[in-house]
Amino acid sequence: MNCRTSKEQISQFLDNELPKELLQPLFQHLGGCEECRNFFVQTKAVYDVVKKLEYADVPKEVDEKFSVLGMGGKKSSLMNRKFTVSVSTALYSIGAFIGLLLFIYISGTIQEKQIAEQYRQTVNLSLPYDTGLSN
Ligand SMILES: [Zn+2]
């Protein structure tokens, strides 16, 4: 088994979609391949988080707030509501979120540089003496 197949099967396994007869070859590969073991551990961690989201009930406090707002009639449907987040959606969201953070960080850094540059120019302009760089 190659690593590509192994990683695909790890995802299937975590989705409970891996046929039983493929379990043994997969775990045999995991036993001898550190890269795939690491992939397994990391992917499982993501799945655990996603599953928590998936099965989390609407918190009681939220439900009570809705009751206060006169939405008591919808209480039963709210109680039964689950956050259904598919694994791919969650992974995509996490990726998008990290991308957004990076974007904010990078644009923040650029802005800081621009502000610093503007400040430097303002200081230069207000200097009372000739720097000798002009003319
Ligand atoms: Zn491998």
Backbone and ligand atoms as CSV (ligand in chain L), in Angstrom:
chain,resi,resn,atom,element,x,y,z
A,1,MET,N,N,0.855,-1.209,0.000
A,1,MET,CA,C,0.000,0.000,0.000
A,1,MET,C,C,0.882,1.247,0.000
A,2,ASN,N,N,0.534,2.222,-0.846
A,2,ASN,CA,C,1.309,3.472,-0.823
A,2,ASN,C,C,0.664,4.487,0.122
A,3,CYS,N,N,1.374,5.572,0.380
A,3,CYS,CA,C,0.924,6.543,1.369
A,3,CYS,C,C,-0.353,7.251,0.922
A,4,ARG,N,N,-0.481,7.472,-0.388
A,4,ARG,CA,C,-1.662,8.153,-0.911
A,4,ARG,C,C,-2.923,7.352,-0.593
A,5,THR,N,N,-2.879,6.053,-0.912
A,5,THR,CA,C,-4.009,5.170,-0.621
A,5,THR,C,C,-4.272,5.130,0.878
A,6,SER,N,N,-3.176,5.019,1.638
A,6,SER,CA,C,-3.302,4.931,3.082
A,6,SER,C,C,-4.026,6.156,3.647
A,7,LYS,N,N,-3.655,7.349,3.170
A,7,LYS,CA,C,-4.275,8.571,3.685
A,7,LYS,C,C,-5.748,8.664,3.297
A,8,GLU,N,N,-6.056,8.215,2.081
A,8,GLU,CA,C,-7.466,8.185,1.662
A,8,GLU,C,C,-8.264,7.267,2.580
A,9,GLN,N,N,-7.640,6.117,2.897
A,9,GLN,CA,C,-8.356,5.140,3.719
A,9,GLN,C,C,-8.481,5.611,5.163
A,10,ILE,N,N,-7.509,6.402,5.625
A,10,ILE,CA,C,-7.611,6.969,6.977
A,10,ILE,C,C,-8.852,7.854,7.073
A,11,SER,N,N,-9.054,8.705,6.037
A,11,SER,CA,C,-10.241,9.559,6.018
A,11,SER,C,C,-11.513,8.723,6.008
A,12,GLN,N,N,-11.500,7.656,5.199
A,12,GLN,CA,C,-12.665,6.763,5.139
A,12,GLN,C,C,-12.903,6.097,6.489
A,13,PHE,N,N,-11.810,5.675,7.117
A,13,PHE,CA,C,-11.900,5.016,8.416
A,13,PHE,C,C,-12.532,5.950,9.445
A,14,LEU,N,N,-12.082,7.225,9.443
A,14,LEU,CA,C,-12.600,8.181,10.416
A,14,LEU,C,C,-14.054,8.542,10.116
A,15,ASP,N,N,-14.461,8.359,8.868
A,15,ASP,CA,C,-15.866,8.554,8.495
A,15,ASP,C,C,-16.693,7.287,8.725
A,16,ASN,N,N,-16.061,6.240,9.269
A,16,ASN,CA,C,-16.695,4.927,9.430
A,16,ASN,C,C,-17.156,4.359,8.094
A,17,GLU,N,N,-16.408,4.659,7.060
A,17,GLU,CA,C,-16.789,4.193,5.729
A,17,GLU,C,C,-15.791,3.206,5.137
A,18,LEU,N,N,-14.820,2.815,5.938
A,18,LEU,CA,C,-13.801,1.913,5.409
A,18,LEU,C,C,-14.259,0.463,5.591
A,19,PRO,N,N,-14.321,-0.295,4.489
A,19,PRO,CA,C,-14.707,-1.710,4.606
A,19,PRO,C,C,-13.759,-2.447,5.547
A,20,LYS,N,N,-14.337,-3.364,6.356
A,20,LYS,CA,C,-13.561,-4.043,7.405
A,20,LYS,C,C,-12.337,-4.762,6.854
A,21,GLU,N,N,-12.464,-5.309,5.632
A,21,GLU,CA,C,-11.340,-6.090,5.096
A,21,GLU,C,C,-10.128,-5.215,4.774
A,22,LEU,N,N,-10.346,-3.871,4.729
A,22,LEU,CA,C,-9.230,-2.970,4.426
A,22,LEU,C,C,-8.532,-2.452,5.686
A,23,LEU,N,N,-9.160,-2.750,6.850
A,23,LEU,CA,C,-8.599,-2.253,8.114
A,23,LEU,C,C,-7.193,-2.792,8.365
A,24,GLN,N,N,-7.053,-4.122,8.205
A,24,GLN,CA,C,-5.758,-4.744,8.536
A,24,GLN,C,C,-4.625,-4.211,7.672
A,25,PRO,N,N,-4.786,-4.184,6.325
A,25,PRO,CA,C,-3.700,-3.613,5.511
A,25,PRO,C,C,-3.382,-2.163,5.868
A,26,LEU,N,N,-4.414,-1.386,6.195
A,26,LEU,CA,C,-4.191,0.018,6.547
A,26,LEU,C,C,-3.338,0.116,7.808
A,27,PHE,N,N,-3.736,-0.653,8.842
A,27,PHE,CA,C,-3.002,-0.541,10.103
A,27,PHE,C,C,-1.612,-1.172,10.008
A,28,GLN,N,N,-1.480,-2.129,9.093
A,28,GLN,CA,C,-0.154,-2.670,8.836
A,28,GLN,C,C,0.748,-1.572,8.269
A,29,HIS,N,N,0.208,-0.790,7.317
A,29,HIS,CA,C,0.976,0.304,6.729
A,29,HIS,C,C,1.304,1.347,7.803
A,30,LEU,N,N,0.304,1.675,8.636
A,30,LEU,CA,C,0.514,2.665,9.701
A,30,LEU,C,C,1.620,2.229,10.648
A,31,GLY,N,N,1.675,0.905,10.890
A,31,GLY,CA,C,2.692,0.365,11.786
A,31,GLY,C,C,4.097,0.633,11.288
A,32,GLY,N,N,4.258,0.712,9.955
A,32,GLY,CA,C,5.595,0.876,9.405
A,32,GLY,C,C,5.863,2.240,8.804
A,33,CYS,N,N,4.881,3.144,8.873
A,33,CYS,CA,C,5.057,4.425,8.198
A,33,CYS,C,C,4.739,5.570,9.154
A,34,GLU,N,N,5.779,6.281,9.553
A,34,GLU,CA,C,5.604,7.349,10.534
A,34,GLU,C,C,4.790,8.509,9.958
A,35,GLU,N,N,5.037,8.808,8.669
A,35,GLU,CA,C,4.333,9.921,8.035
A,35,GLU,C,C,2.817,9.722,8.108
A,36,CYS,N,N,2.385,8.491,7.789
A,36,CYS,CA,C,0.953,8.211,7.801
A,36,CYS,C,C,0.406,8.154,9.224
A,37,ARG,N,N,1.243,7.711,10.170
A,37,ARG,CA,C,0.803,7.731,11.573
A,37,ARG,C,C,0.541,9.167,12.009
A,38,ASN,N,N,1.463,10.074,11.651
A,38,ASN,CA,C,1.269,11.487,11.990
A,38,ASN,C,C,0.012,12.040,11.336
A,39,PHE,N,N,-0.177,11.663,10.053
A,39,PHE,CA,C,-1.370,12.101,9.338
A,39,PHE,C,C,-2.621,11.607,10.061
A,40,PHE,N,N,-2.575,10.350,10.503
A,40,PHE,CA,C,-3.714,9.755,11.203
A,40,PHE,C,C,-4.047,10.542,12.467
A,41,VAL,N,N,-2.998,10.835,13.271
A,41,VAL,CA,C,-3.201,11.536,14.543
A,41,VAL,C,C,-3.785,12.938,14.294
A,42,GLN,N,N,-3.198,13.657,13.312
A,42,GLN,CA,C,-3.664,15.016,13.020
A,42,GLN,C,C,-5.081,15.030,12.489
A,43,THR,N,N,-5.354,14.093,11.557
A,43,THR,CA,C,-6.686,14.043,10.952
A,43,THR,C,C,-7.729,13.663,11.991
A,44,LYS,N,N,-7.359,12.728,12.866
A,44,LYS,CA,C,-8.292,12.310,13.903
A,44,LYS,C,C,-8.632,13.484,14.826
A,45,ALA,N,N,-7.619,14.304,15.133
A,45,ALA,CA,C,-7.848,15.470,15.995
A,45,ALA,C,C,-8.876,16.402,15.356
A,46,VAL,N,N,-8.735,16.617,14.030
A,46,VAL,CA,C,-9.683,17.477,13.312
A,46,VAL,C,C,-11.077,16.858,13.358
A,47,TYR,N,N,-11.148,15.555,13.129
A,47,TYR,CA,C,-12.443,14.873,13.133
A,47,TYR,C,C,-13.108,14.968,14.500
A,48,ASP,N,N,-12.293,14.849,15.559
A,48,ASP,CA,C,-12.847,14.929,16.913
A,48,ASP,C,C,-13.508,16.280,17.140
A,49,VAL,N,N,-12.841,17.348,16.695
A,49,VAL,CA,C,-13.392,18.697,16.846
A,49,VAL,C,C,-14.683,18.827,16.048
A,50,VAL,N,N,-14.631,18.340,14.813
A,50,VAL,CA,C,-15.801,18.423,13.942
A,50,VAL,C,C,-16.969,17.662,14.540
A,51,LYS,N,N,-16.675,16.487,15.104
A,51,LYS,CA,C,-17.757,15.684,15.682
A,51,LYS,C,C,-18.395,16.387,16.864
A,52,LYS,N,N,-17.572,17.065,17.663
A,52,LYS,CA,C,-18.106,17.813,18.796
A,52,LYS,C,C,-19.070,18.877,18.297
A,53,LEU,N,N,-18.690,19.573,17.213
A,53,LEU,CA,C,-19.555,20.593,16.619
A,53,LEU,C,C,-20.845,19.965,16.119
A,54,GLU,N,N,-20.669,18.802,15.494
A,54,GLU,CA,C,-21.784,18.139,14.849
A,54,GLU,C,C,-22.849,17.715,15.845
A,55,TYR,N,N,-22.409,17.265,17.012
A,55,TYR,CA,C,-23.358,16.698,17.949
A,55,TYR,C,C,-23.736,17.659,19.074
A,56,ALA,N,N,-23.146,18.862,19.023
A,56,ALA,CA,C,-23.446,19.807,20.092
A,56,ALA,C,C,-24.895,20.267,19.991
A,57,ASP,N,N,-25.603,20.198,21.093
A,57,ASP,CA,C,-26.960,20.743,21.128
A,57,ASP,C,C,-26.878,22.245,21.275
A,58,VAL,N,N,-27.938,22.912,20.895
A,58,VAL,CA,C,-28.015,24.347,21.151
A,58,VAL,C,C,-27.965,24.527,22.671
A,59,PRO,N,N,-27.055,25.385,23.147
A,59,PRO,CA,C,-26.944,25.544,24.604
A,59,PRO,C,C,-28.266,25.996,25.220
A,60,LYS,N,N,-28.488,25.551,26.472
A,60,LYS,CA,C,-29.729,25.840,27.168
A,60,LYS,C,C,-29.970,27.344,27.271
A,61,GLU,N,N,-28.874,28.091,27.512
A,61,GLU,CA,C,-29.001,29.544,27.686
A,61,GLU,C,C,-29.568,30.202,26.428
A,62,VAL,N,N,-29.105,29.733,25.266
A,62,VAL,CA,C,-29.594,30.285,23.998
A,62,VAL,C,C,-31.090,30.030,23.891
A,63,ASP,N,N,-31.479,28.837,24.249
A,63,ASP,CA,C,-32.875,28.458,24.193
A,63,ASP,C,C,-33.718,29.342,25.107
A,64,GLU,N,N,-33.197,29.602,26.314
A,64,GLU,CA,C,-33.918,30.448,27.265
A,64,GLU,C,C,-34.047,31.863,26.736
A,65,LYS,N,N,-33.006,32.363,26.072
A,65,LYS,CA,C,-33.053,33.704,25.495
A,65,LYS,C,C,-34.150,33.791,24.441
A,66,PHE,N,N,-34.281,32.737,23.667
A,66,PHE,CA,C,-35.326,32.713,22.648
A,66,PHE,C,C,-36.702,32.724,23.308
A,67,SER,N,N,-36.829,32.035,24.433
A,67,SER,CA,C,-38.097,32.012,25.147
A,67,SER,C,C,-38.440,33.411,25.627
A,68,VAL,N,N,-37.440,34.124,26.141
A,68,VAL,CA,C,-37.631,35.479,26.629
A,68,VAL,C,C,-38.106,36.374,25.485
A,69,LEU,N,N,-37.578,36.145,24.306
A,69,LEU,CA,C,-37.939,36.939,23.147
A,69,LEU,C,C,-39.312,36.567,22.574
A,70,GLY,N,N,-40.008,35.703,23.298
A,70,GLY,CA,C,-41.348,35.343,22.847
A,70,GLY,C,C,-41.357,34.278,21.774
A,71,MET,N,N,-40.270,33.530,21.738
A,71,MET,CA,C,-40.194,32.470,20.745
A,71,MET,C,C,-40.331,31.105,21.398
A,72,GLY,N,N,-41.026,31.109,22.518
A,72,GLY,CA,C,-41.188,29.872,23.273
A,72,GLY,C,C,-41.821,28.759,22.471
A,73,GLY,N,N,-42.657,29.133,21.552
A,73,GLY,CA,C,-43.353,28.132,20.748
A,73,GLY,C,C,-42.410,27.288,19.909
A,74,LYS,N,N,-41.243,27.866,19.636
A,74,LYS,CA,C,-40.300,27.132,18.783
A,74,LYS,C,C,-39.295,26.347,19.608
A,75,LYS,N,N,-39.554,26.308,20.914
A,75,LYS,CA,C,-38.599,25.698,21.813
A,75,LYS,C,C,-38.270,24.254,21.436
A,76,SER,N,N,-39.293,23.472,21.161
A,76,SER,CA,C,-39.038,22.058,20.924
A,76,SER,C,C,-38.161,21.849,19.693
A,77,SER,N,N,-38.404,22.636,18.647
A,77,SER,CA,C,-37.599,22.451,17.443
A,77,SER,C,C,-36.163,22.899,17.686
A,78,LEU,N,N,-36.003,23.931,18.523
A,78,LEU,CA,C,-34.646,24.387,18.853
A,78,LEU,C,C,-33.909,23.329,19.662
A,79,MET,N,N,-34.627,22.698,20.571
A,79,MET,CA,C,-34.018,21.682,21.431
A,79,MET,C,C,-33.484,20.531,20.588
A,80,ASN,N,N,-34.179,20.218,19.530
A,80,ASN,CA,C,-33.788,19.066,18.717
A,80,ASN,C,C,-32.764,19.426,17.651
A,81,ARG,N,N,-32.525,20.720,17.548
A,81,ARG,CA,C,-31.656,21.146,16.463
A,81,ARG,C,C,-30.202,20.773,16.729
A,82,LYS,N,N,-29.538,20.285,15.722
A,82,LYS,CA,C,-28.114,19.968,15.824
A,82,LYS,C,C,-27.375,20.877,14.851
A,83,PHE,N,N,-26.141,21.136,15.210
A,83,PHE,CA,C,-25.303,21.831,14.246
A,83,PHE,C,C,-24.764,20.783,13.280
A,84,THR,N,N,-25.298,20.754,12.107
A,84,THR,CA,C,-24.812,19.762,11.150
A,84,THR,C,C,-23.756,20.404,10.272
A,85,VAL,N,N,-22.550,20.006,10.528
A,85,VAL,CA,C,-21.414,20.532,9.783
A,85,VAL,C,C,-20.727,19.350,9.126
A,86,SER,N,N,-20.687,19.331,7.830
A,86,SER,CA,C,-19.994,18.237,7.160
A,86,SER,C,C,-18.489,18.435,7.327
A,87,VAL,N,N,-17.772,17.354,7.286
A,87,VAL,CA,C,-16.336,17.400,7.529
A,87,VAL,C,C,-15.648,18.309,6.514
A,88,SER,N,N,-16.046,18.181,5.249
A,88,SER,CA,C,-15.383,18.994,4.227
A,88,SER,C,C,-15.665,20.471,4.453
A,89,THR,N,N,-16.892,20.797,4.838
A,89,THR,CA,C,-17.237,22.193,5.115
A,89,THR,C,C,-16.397,22.726,6.264
A,90,ALA,N,N,-16.258,21.908,7.296
A,90,ALA,CA,C,-15.494,22.339,8.471
A,90,ALA,C,C,-14.037,22.547,8.107
A,91,LEU,N,N,-13.470,21.604,7.346
A,91,LEU,CA,C,-12.069,21.743,6.938
A,91,LEU,C,C,-11.894,22.995,6.098
A,92,TYR,N,N,-12.856,23.229,5.206
A,92,TYR,CA,C,-12.785,24.398,4.346
A,92,TYR,C,C,-12.864,25.668,5.196
A,93,SER,N,N,-13.760,25.660,6.184
A,93,SER,CA,C,-13.919,26.830,7.042
A,93,SER,C,C,-12.643,27.112,7.818
A,94,ILE,N,N,-12.033,26.033,8.330
A,94,ILE,CA,C,-10.794,26.213,9.095
A,94,ILE,C,C,-9.719,26.810,8.184
A,95,GLY,N,N,-9.634,26.276,6.959
A,95,GLY,CA,C,-8.669,26.793,5.986
A,95,GLY,C,C,-8.933,28.244,5.654
A,96,ALA,N,N,-10.206,28.570,5.437
A,96,ALA,CA,C,-10.582,29.938,5.096
A,96,ALA,C,C,-10.259,30.871,6.261
A,97,PHE,N,N,-10.501,30.382,7.477
A,97,PHE,CA,C,-10.259,31.189,8.668
A,97,PHE,C,C,-8.776,31.497,8.821
A,98,ILE,N,N,-7.940,30.468,8.628
A,98,ILE,CA,C,-6.494,30.670,8.724
A,98,ILE,C,C,-6.046,31.645,7.644
A,99,GLY,N,N,-6.621,31.490,6.414
A,99,GLY,CA,C,-6.302,32.401,5.314
A,99,GLY,C,C,-6.657,33.828,5.663
A,100,LEU,N,N,-7.820,33.983,6.289
A,100,LEU,CA,C,-8.291,35.316,6.676
A,100,LEU,C,C,-7.354,35.939,7.711
A,101,LEU,N,N,-6.966,35.114,8.704
A,101,LEU,CA,C,-6.039,35.594,9.738
A,101,LEU,C,C,-4.737,36.072,9.113
A,102,LEU,N,N,-4.216,35.241,8.162
A,102,LEU,CA,C,-2.973,35.602,7.472
A,102,LEU,C,C,-3.146,36.915,6.728
A,103,PHE,N,N,-4.294,37.050,6.061
A,103,PHE,CA,C,-4.572,38.255,5.285
A,103,PHE,C,C,-4.589,39.487,6.195
A,104,ILE,N,N,-5.285,39.347,7.330
A,104,ILE,CA,C,-5.361,40.460,8.287
A,104,ILE,C,C,-3.963,40.806,8.797
A,105,TYR,N,N,-3.198,39.745,9.099
A,105,TYR,CA,C,-1.848,39.949,9.620
A,105,TYR,C,C,-0.981,40.666,8.586
A,106,ILE,N,N,-1.031,40.166,7.323
A,106,ILE,CA,C,-0.185,40.741,6.274
A,106,ILE,C,C,-0.610,42.174,5.973
A,107,SER,N,N,-1.927,42.403,5.805
A,107,SER,CA,C,-2.376,43.760,5.487
A,107,SER,C,C,-2.086,44.708,6.654
A,108,GLY,N,N,-2.154,44.170,7.885
A,108,GLY,CA,C,-1.816,44.969,9.058
A,108,GLY,C,C,-0.357,45.387,9.030
A,109,THR,N,N,0.507,44.450,8.645
A,109,THR,CA,C,1.941,44.740,8.575
A,109,THR,C,C,2.220,45.796,7.515
A,110,ILE,N,N,1.550,45.645,6.344
A,110,ILE,CA,C,1.743,46.613,5.263
A,110,ILE,C,C,1.294,47.995,5.725
A,111,GLN,N,N,0.144,48.038,6.383
A,111,GLN,CA,C,-0.388,49.316,6.854
A,111,GLN,C,C,0.573,49.989,7.836
A,112,GLU,N,N,1.113,49.175,8.745
A,112,GLU,CA,C,2.074,49.706,9.712
A,112,GLU,C,C,3.267,50.332,9.005
A,113,LYS,N,N,3.750,49.641,7.945
A,113,LYS,CA,C,4.893,50.146,7.192
A,113,LYS,C,C,4.544,51.472,6.527
A,114,GLN,N,N,3.321,51.535,5.972
A,114,GLN,CA,C,2.898,52.762,5.304
A,114,GLN,C,C,2.801,53.911,6.296
A,115,ILE,N,N,2.234,53.628,7.450
A,115,ILE,CA,C,2.095,54.657,8.480
A,115,ILE,C,C,3.483,55.125,8.921
A,116,ALA,N,N,4.387,54.160,9.103
A,116,ALA,CA,C,5.750,54.492,9.507
A,116,ALA,C,C,6.425,55.377,8.464
A,117,GLU,N,N,6.192,55.030,7.188
A,117,GLU,CA,C,6.780,55.790,6.084
A,117,GLU,C,C,6.218,57.213,6.067
A,118,GLN,N,N,4.891,57.311,6.241
A,118,GLN,CA,C,4.253,58.634,6.260
A,118,GLN,C,C,4.792,59.481,7.408
A,119,TYR,N,N,4.934,58.831,8.549
A,119,TYR,CA,C,5.433,59.525,9.731
A,119,TYR,C,C,6.839,60.054,9.480
A,120,ARG,N,N,7.677,59.181,8.846
A,120,ARG,CA,C,9.048,59.527,8.562
A,120,ARG,C,C,9.100,60.743,7.620
A,121,GLN,N,N,8.223,60.718,6.586
A,121,GLN,CA,C,8.193,61.829,5.633
A,121,GLN,C,C,7.776,63.124,6.309
A,122,THR,N,N,6.753,63.017,7.186
A,122,THR,CA,C,6.270,64.196,7.894
A,122,THR,C,C,7.383,64.792,8.753
A,123,VAL,N,N,8.110,63.930,9.433
A,123,VAL,CA,C,9.211,64.380,10.285
A,123,VAL,C,C,10.281,65.059,9.443
A,124,ASN,N,N,10.595,64.435,8.293
A,124,ASN,CA,C,11.600,65.008,7.393
A,124,ASN,C,C,11.204,66.407,6.917
A,125,LEU,N,N,9.885,66.530,6.558
A,125,LEU,CA,C,9.390,67.799,6.042
A,125,LEU,C,C,9.478,68.898,7.098
A,126,SER,N,N,9.245,68.485,8.357
A,126,SER,CA,C,9.184,69.493,9.405
A,126,SER,C,C,10.561,69.799,9.996
A,127,LEU,N,N,11.576,69.120,9.490
A,127,LEU,CA,C,12.923,69.399,9.991
A,127,LEU,C,C,13.341,70.820,9.600
A,128,PRO,N,N,13.821,71.572,10.530
A,128,PRO,CA,C,14.125,72.975,10.254
A,128,PRO,C,C,15.386,73.164,9.413
A,129,TYR,N,N,16.246,72.190,9.383
A,129,TYR,CA,C,17.503,72.378,8.666
A,129,TYR,C,C,17.511,71.598,7.354
A,130,ASP,N,N,18.350,72.012,6.419
A,130,ASP,CA,C,18.492,71.337,5.143
A,130,ASP,C,C,19.380,70.100,5.325
A,131,THR,N,N,18.874,68.953,4.868
A,131,THR,CA,C,19.630,67.714,5.045
A,131,THR,C,C,20.773,67.628,4.069
A,132,GLY,N,N,20.730,68.463,3.016
A,132,GLY,CA,C,21.781,68.426,2.025
A,132,GLY,C,C,21.510,67.384,0.949
A,133,LEU,N,N,20.414,66.615,1.120
A,133,LEU,CA,C,20.091,65.587,0.133
A,133,LEU,C,C,19.339,66.182,-1.045
A,134,SER,N,N,18.644,67.293,-0.832
A,134,SER,CA,C,17.940,67.910,-1.936
A,134,SER,C,C,18.907,68.778,-2.746
A,135,ASN,N,N,18.522,69.122,-3.964
A,135,ASN,CA,C,19.325,69.854,-4.958
A,135,ASN,C,C,20.484,69.001,-5.487
L,1,ZN,ZN,ZN,2.619,5.926,4.538
